[in-house]
Amino acid sequence: MRAREIRWGLPDVFIGVAVSWVAAVVVFFVVLAAAGLDAGGETGTGSYVGRYGLSDALGQERDDPALPLWTLPVGQVGLWGGFALTALVAGTLRGTGPRRDFGWTMRASDAPIGLLTGVLAQIVVVWLIYAPFQLFFDFDVSEAAREITDRAATGSDIALVMLGVVVGAPIFEELFFRGLALKAFERKWGAVAGVLLSSALFAAVHLQLLQFPALMVFGVIAALLVRRYKRLGPAIWAHVGFNLIAVVNLIWLA
């Protein structure tokens, strides 16, 4: 019996980004329409959706006070759905399966390894990246995110943000960026290019220039975990730890 040939690659990655952005916009407007809300506001529909509906939940600034906080994580459903659908379709129909092609599996030991790595990355690595610049420039890398979490006035708002940022993002983003994208870049240009380019794409999709270095470095760390353990489990838990510390700091400690 002839083994199945892997036919997915970089086109699937770029198609996946495009599909996810379109899905994010569609879901965003469907949710707002169902709730009777207006996305226009002061900033304009296009710029609002571009910054709010297509980016990581805790990385965006919300200028329109009319939209309740719950629309933030709900607005990510289309984005994450696009990521997951693209990766699963590519692995299932154009490869040997997501488990074998992308390392879509997890072990009990992945939780402590990944969580410790993600927490240290958020506390130590992010500080090392920005501390030298803050000696000469006055800026707050968490300002935009703090403006969002300051509005989390109810327990349900906080629960939705936590669910989206700490559960949704790690699962679906790791499947796409450290599964499909990392492997596609690796197959085309080798291991080093795979790690760097998939991490750069991960950071760029968040549409946050100030946070790009930290996201890029975390992407590299997550990619190295995948290469070391040959599965996505440790990277998923690292993403959980990385985002969890950010949310806890912004909501309860800031």
Summary of the structure (lengths in Angstrom):
residues: 254
radius of gyration: 18.1
end to end distance: 59.8
largest distance: 64.2
contacts: 891
relative contact order: 0.16
helix: 73%
strand: 0%
